[in-house]
Amino acid sequence: MNANNNQGWISALTSNLPLVDVVTGASAVTRATRASTSAAQQTQAPRDTFAMPNLHVGRGYRYGNLDWYPIWSDAETTKRDYITEAAGDTIRISELAEPNVGWLEVTNTGTKDLVILEGTFIEAGFQHRALVNTVVIAAGETRQVHVVCIERGRWGGAHGQQLGSRRAPAKVRGALRGIRTTNRGAIQGTADQGEVWAKVAEYGRNLNRHNQTESLVEMRNGLDAEAKLPKVRALAGQIGVLIAIGGHPIALEVFDHPKTLAERLDSIVASYLPDSATVAYQATPGYRVRAFVQKAGSKKLQVIEQSTTAVNLPDALIATQAKVHKNRLLHISTLNAKHELVLAA
């Protein structure tokens, strides 16, 4: 190699060009063509199947009677274009013009899309509710969202609802998914309102927290006041969390951005307090956690027709539901269908 060529290589290797362009000598036209093709691929038709990202498990931490494990991924993180907390009065939630137990109307008057997670409490109104699926409410959008009642003994009051920060516990989450066992494995169906009420009543009995309207919100108010557990904070780069109760994994949640996990981690872990409060603490072996994450990660997710929700095929252990947004997985929520605190029927 002569000196001039050597200097050319040095210049190329210290430039901002991709290494493949240095090696192949790709021209500006070639690079422009590749960029155009990449842009076209990003706007391609919606995908109908998704693979789970590669997940890595950290060491566990105890929180009351449960364990939580941080989850990382080597998947590429894209710029976040949404929020998970509504500022001021930018989110309005109300009963429909003709109130319906299973539906509420949400308006986002803010300038950014708002993500509300599956199982989030929506309080007041004619009765307290919980959101059935993770939803994205676009900036300036008004839409109806599917909910279930978590306060069986009340129907009436103000039309306005308030977006809570707490989320439904495992038994209610299982009923939200309509999880049931078949000879093909656990199947996720539609929300079962009757089963939701049955599970809320069960929490009331097990926790000795029965109240006049059978309100899950009121049960949580009392439980939170007594627990007095410290706030759970995310670790650097963490994008997910695994929860274990009674020595076995019960749930796994993964997001597309570390900031989302950081904002929601405390409410995710605390949502399982009603479940863990009814069992004695049992440390969870690391091998069970890794095996569960590995199996969950091996499942392909199929988008339900005419929806933005993806689920795995029936499986004895894994019941995953994911929110698809802008052709990517925004929120992945996996329940252990074999755990005694999950299976609805």
C-alpha positions as CSV (number, residue, x, y, z in Angstrom):
1,M,0.0,0.0,0.0
2,N,1.5,3.3,-1.0
3,A,1.6,6.4,1.3
4,N,-1.2,8.2,-0.5
5,N,-3.5,5.1,-0.2
6,N,-2.5,4.8,3.5
7,Q,-3.4,8.4,4.1
8,G,-6.8,7.8,2.4
9,W,-7.6,4.9,4.6
10,I,-6.6,6.9,7.7
11,S,-8.9,9.7,6.6
12,A,-11.8,7.4,5.9
13,L,-11.5,5.5,9.1
14,T,-11.5,8.7,11.2
15,S,-14.5,10.0,9.3
16,N,-18.2,9.6,10.3
17,L,-18.8,7.1,7.5
18,P,-20.1,3.6,8.4
19,L,-17.3,1.0,8.4
20,V,-19.0,-0.9,5.6
21,D,-18.8,2.1,3.4
22,V,-15.1,2.5,4.1
23,V,-14.4,-1.1,3.2
24,T,-16.6,-1.2,0.1
25,G,-15.9,2.3,-1.1
26,A,-19.6,3.1,-1.3
27,S,-20.3,6.4,-3.0
28,A,-22.5,9.2,-1.8
29,V,-25.2,8.0,-4.2
30,T,-25.1,4.5,-2.8
31,R,-25.4,5.8,0.7
32,A,-28.3,8.0,-0.3
33,T,-30.0,5.0,-1.9
34,R,-29.5,2.9,1.2
35,A,-30.9,5.7,3.4
36,S,-34.0,6.0,1.1
37,T,-34.6,2.3,1.3
38,S,-34.2,2.3,5.1
39,A,-36.8,5.1,5.4
40,A,-39.2,3.2,3.1
41,Q,-38.8,0.1,5.3
42,Q,-39.7,2.1,8.4
43,T,-43.0,3.1,6.8
44,Q,-43.9,-0.4,5.4
45,A,-47.2,-2.1,6.0
46,P,-47.9,-3.0,9.7
47,R,-46.3,-6.3,10.8
48,D,-48.5,-9.1,12.0
49,T,-45.9,-11.0,14.1
50,F,-43.2,-9.7,16.5
51,A,-40.2,-11.4,18.3
52,M,-39.6,-10.6,21.9
53,P,-36.4,-8.6,22.5
54,N,-33.3,-10.3,24.0
55,L,-33.7,-9.9,27.8
56,H,-31.1,-10.0,30.6
57,V,-31.9,-10.5,34.3
58,G,-30.2,-8.8,37.2
59,R,-30.1,-9.8,40.9
60,G,-33.3,-9.7,42.8
61,Y,-34.5,-7.3,45.5
62,R,-37.1,-8.0,48.3
63,Y,-40.1,-5.7,48.6
64,G,-42.4,-6.8,51.4
65,N,-43.4,-10.4,50.7
66,L,-42.3,-10.3,47.0
67,D,-39.1,-10.2,45.0
68,W,-38.5,-8.0,42.0
69,Y,-35.7,-8.5,39.4
70,P,-34.4,-5.7,37.0
71,I,-34.5,-6.6,33.3
72,W,-32.2,-5.1,30.6
73,S,-32.1,-5.7,26.9
74,D,-29.6,-5.3,24.1
75,A,-32.4,-4.1,21.7
76,E,-32.0,-0.7,20.1
77,T,-33.7,2.1,22.0
78,T,-35.5,4.6,19.9
79,K,-36.4,8.2,20.9
80,R,-39.4,8.3,23.1
81,D,-42.3,10.2,21.5
82,Y,-45.0,9.9,24.3
83,I,-45.5,10.5,28.0
84,T,-47.0,8.3,30.8
85,E,-48.0,11.0,33.2
86,A,-50.6,13.7,32.2
87,A,-49.7,17.2,33.4
88,G,-52.4,19.4,35.0
89,D,-55.8,19.2,33.3
90,T,-54.5,17.9,30.0
91,I,-56.3,14.6,30.4
92,R,-60.1,14.4,30.8
93,I,-61.9,11.2,31.5
94,S,-65.7,11.0,31.8
95,E,-68.7,8.7,31.6
96,L,-70.3,8.3,28.2
97,A,-73.4,10.4,27.4
98,E,-75.3,7.3,28.3
99,P,-73.0,5.8,31.1
100,N,-71.8,2.2,30.4
101,V,-69.9,0.0,32.9
102,G,-67.5,-1.2,30.2
103,W,-66.6,2.1,28.6
104,L,-65.2,5.6,29.4
105,E,-64.3,8.6,27.2
106,V,-60.8,10.0,27.3
107,T,-59.6,13.3,25.9
108,N,-55.9,14.3,25.7
109,T,-55.7,18.0,25.3
110,G,-51.9,18.0,25.6
111,T,-49.3,18.2,22.9
112,K,-47.8,14.7,23.4
113,D,-49.3,11.2,23.1
114,L,-50.2,9.7,26.4
115,V,-49.7,6.0,27.2
116,I,-52.0,4.5,29.9
117,L,-51.1,0.9,31.0
118,E,-53.3,-2.1,31.3
119,G,-54.9,-2.4,34.7
120,T,-54.5,1.3,35.6
121,F,-57.1,2.5,38.1
122,I,-59.5,5.1,36.8
123,E,-61.2,6.5,39.9
124,A,-64.5,8.3,40.9
125,G,-67.2,8.8,38.3
126,F,-70.2,6.4,38.6
127,Q,-67.8,3.7,39.9
128,H,-64.1,3.0,40.1
129,R,-62.8,1.2,36.9
130,A,-59.6,-0.4,35.7
131,L,-58.3,-0.2,32.1
132,V,-58.5,-3.5,30.1
133,N,-55.6,-2.9,27.6
134,T,-52.7,-0.6,27.3
135,V,-53.7,2.4,25.2
136,V,-52.1,5.4,23.5
137,I,-54.2,8.5,23.5
138,A,-52.8,10.8,20.8
139,A,-52.4,14.5,21.4
140,G,-55.7,16.2,20.8
141,E,-57.6,12.9,20.6
142,T,-60.9,12.0,22.1
143,R,-61.7,8.2,22.2
144,Q,-63.5,5.6,24.1
145,V,-61.5,3.1,26.2
146,H,-62.5,-0.4,27.4
147,V,-62.7,-0.7,31.2
148,V,-64.0,-3.0,33.9
149,C,-65.7,-2.1,37.2
150,I,-63.7,-2.6,40.4
151,E,-66.4,-1.3,42.7
152,R,-69.4,-3.5,42.4
153,G,-71.6,-1.8,45.0
154,R,-71.8,1.7,43.5
155,W,-73.4,3.2,40.4
156,G,-73.9,6.9,40.4
157,G,-72.2,10.1,41.3
158,A,-70.1,12.5,39.2
159,H,-69.6,12.1,35.5
160,G,-65.9,13.0,35.8
161,Q,-63.2,10.3,36.4
162,Q,-59.6,10.7,37.6
163,L,-56.6,8.9,36.1
164,G,-54.9,7.0,39.0
165,S,-51.3,5.9,39.3
166,R,-52.0,2.5,40.8
167,R,-52.7,-0.7,38.9
168,A,-54.7,-3.9,39.3
169,P,-53.2,-6.9,41.1
170,A,-52.5,-10.3,39.6
171,K,-55.9,-11.9,40.1
172,V,-57.7,-9.0,38.5
173,R,-55.2,-8.9,35.7
174,G,-55.9,-12.5,35.0
175,A,-59.6,-11.7,34.8
176,L,-58.9,-8.7,32.6
177,R,-57.3,-11.1,30.1
178,G,-60.0,-13.7,30.5
179,I,-57.2,-16.3,31.0
180,R,-58.4,-19.9,31.1
181,T,-56.8,-23.3,30.6
182,T,-57.5,-25.6,27.7
183,N,-55.9,-28.8,26.3
184,R,-53.8,-26.5,24.2
185,G,-52.6,-24.4,27.1
186,A,-53.7,-21.1,28.7
187,I,-55.8,-19.0,26.4
188,Q,-56.3,-15.2,26.7
189,G,-59.8,-14.2,25.9
190,T,-62.0,-11.1,26.6
191,A,-62.3,-9.3,29.9
192,D,-64.6,-11.2,32.4
193,Q,-66.5,-8.6,34.5
194,G,-68.0,-11.3,36.7
195,E,-64.6,-12.8,37.4
196,V,-63.2,-9.3,38.2
197,W,-65.9,-8.8,40.8
198,A,-65.3,-12.3,42.2
199,K,-61.5,-11.6,42.6
200,V,-62.1,-8.2,44.2
201,A,-64.4,-9.8,46.7
202,E,-61.7,-12.5,47.3
203,Y,-59.1,-9.8,48.1
204,G,-61.6,-8.3,50.5
205,R,-62.0,-11.6,52.4
206,N,-58.3,-12.6,52.3
207,L,-57.1,-9.2,53.4
208,N,-60.0,-8.6,55.8
209,R,-60.7,-5.4,54.0
210,H,-64.3,-5.6,53.0
211,N,-66.0,-2.3,52.4
212,Q,-69.6,-1.2,51.6
213,T,-69.2,-0.8,47.9
214,E,-66.6,-3.6,47.4
215,S,-64.1,-1.1,46.1
216,L,-60.6,-2.3,45.2
217,V,-59.5,1.3,45.4
218,E,-60.5,1.5,49.0
219,M,-58.8,-1.8,49.8
220,R,-55.6,-0.5,48.3
221,N,-55.9,2.8,50.2
222,G,-55.9,0.9,53.5
223,L,-53.2,-1.6,52.4
224,D,-50.8,1.1,51.2
225,A,-51.2,3.1,54.4
226,E,-50.2,0.1,56.5
227,A,-47.4,-1.2,54.3
228,K,-45.3,2.0,54.3
229,L,-42.8,0.5,51.9
230,P,-40.1,2.7,50.3
231,K,-40.4,3.8,46.7
232,V,-38.9,1.4,44.2
233,R,-36.4,3.1,41.9
234,A,-35.1,1.9,38.6
235,L,-31.5,1.0,37.9
236,A,-29.5,2.7,35.0
237,G,-30.7,1.4,31.6
238,Q,-33.4,-0.9,33.1
239,I,-36.3,-1.5,30.7
240,G,-38.3,-4.1,32.5
241,V,-39.1,-5.9,35.8
242,L,-40.0,-9.4,36.8
243,I,-42.2,-9.9,39.9
244,A,-42.0,-13.1,42.0
245,I,-44.3,-14.2,44.8
246,G,-44.2,-17.4,46.8
247,G,-40.9,-18.4,45.3
248,H,-42.1,-18.3,41.7
249,P,-42.3,-15.7,38.9
250,I,-45.7,-14.2,38.5
251,A,-45.3,-11.4,36.0
252,L,-42.8,-9.8,33.6
253,E,-43.2,-6.3,32.1
254,V,-40.9,-4.7,29.5
255,F,-41.0,-1.3,27.8
256,D,-39.4,0.2,24.7
257,H,-37.6,2.9,26.7
258,P,-35.8,3.0,30.1
259,K,-37.6,6.3,31.0
260,T,-41.0,4.6,30.8
261,L,-39.9,1.8,33.1
262,A,-38.4,4.4,35.5
263,E,-41.7,6.3,35.6
264,R,-43.9,3.3,36.2
265,L,-41.7,0.8,38.2
266,D,-42.9,1.8,41.6
267,S,-46.6,1.4,40.6
268,I,-45.9,-1.9,38.9
269,V,-44.2,-3.5,41.9
270,A,-46.8,-2.0,44.4
271,S,-49.7,-3.4,42.3
272,Y,-48.8,-6.9,43.6
273,L,-49.1,-5.9,47.3
274,P,-52.6,-7.4,47.6
275,D,-51.4,-10.7,46.3
276,S,-48.2,-10.9,48.3
277,A,-49.9,-9.8,51.5
278,T,-51.8,-13.1,51.7
279,V,-48.8,-15.4,51.5
280,A,-45.6,-15.9,53.6
281,Y,-42.4,-14.6,52.0
282,Q,-40.4,-17.2,50.2
283,A,-37.2,-16.3,48.4
284,T,-37.2,-16.9,44.6
285,P,-34.4,-19.0,43.2
286,G,-32.6,-17.2,40.4
287,Y,-32.8,-20.2,38.0
288,R,-36.6,-20.1,38.1
289,V,-36.5,-16.4,37.1
290,R,-34.0,-17.0,34.3
291,A,-36.0,-19.9,33.0
292,F,-39.2,-17.9,33.0
293,V,-37.7,-15.0,31.2
294,Q,-36.0,-17.3,28.7
295,K,-39.3,-19.1,27.9
296,A,-41.2,-15.8,27.7
297,G,-38.6,-14.4,25.3
298,S,-38.8,-17.4,23.0
299,K,-42.5,-16.8,22.1
300,K,-43.5,-15.1,18.9
301,L,-46.3,-12.5,19.3
302,Q,-49.2,-12.5,16.9
303,V,-51.2,-9.3,16.3
304,I,-54.9,-9.8,16.9
305,E,-56.8,-8.9,13.7
306,Q,-58.0,-5.3,13.5
307,S,-56.2,-4.3,16.8
308,T,-52.9,-3.0,18.1
309,T,-52.5,-5.9,20.6
310,A,-50.2,-8.8,20.1
311,V,-50.4,-12.1,22.1
312,N,-48.5,-15.4,22.1
313,L,-50.1,-18.7,21.0
314,P,-51.7,-20.8,23.8
315,D,-49.0,-22.0,26.3
316,A,-49.2,-23.8,29.6
317,L,-47.0,-21.2,31.3
318,I,-46.7,-18.0,29.3
319,A,-49.5,-15.5,28.7
320,T,-48.1,-12.4,27.0
321,Q,-50.0,-9.4,25.8
322,A,-48.2,-6.5,24.0
323,K,-49.1,-3.1,22.8
324,V,-48.0,-2.4,19.2
325,H,-47.4,1.3,18.4
326,K,-45.9,2.7,15.3
327,N,-44.9,-0.8,14.2
328,R,-42.9,-1.6,17.3
329,L,-43.6,-3.2,20.7
330,L,-44.2,-0.4,23.2
331,H,-45.3,-2.4,26.3
332,I,-45.0,-6.1,26.9
333,S,-46.8,-7.7,29.8
334,T,-46.4,-11.4,30.6
335,L,-48.3,-13.3,33.3
336,N,-47.4,-16.7,34.6
337,A,-50.5,-18.7,33.7
338,K,-49.6,-21.5,36.1
339,H,-49.2,-19.2,39.2
340,E,-52.0,-19.8,41.7
341,L,-52.6,-16.0,42.0
342,V,-53.1,-15.5,38.2
343,L,-55.4,-18.1,36.7
344,A,-59.0,-16.9,36.7
345,A,-60.8,-20.1,36.1
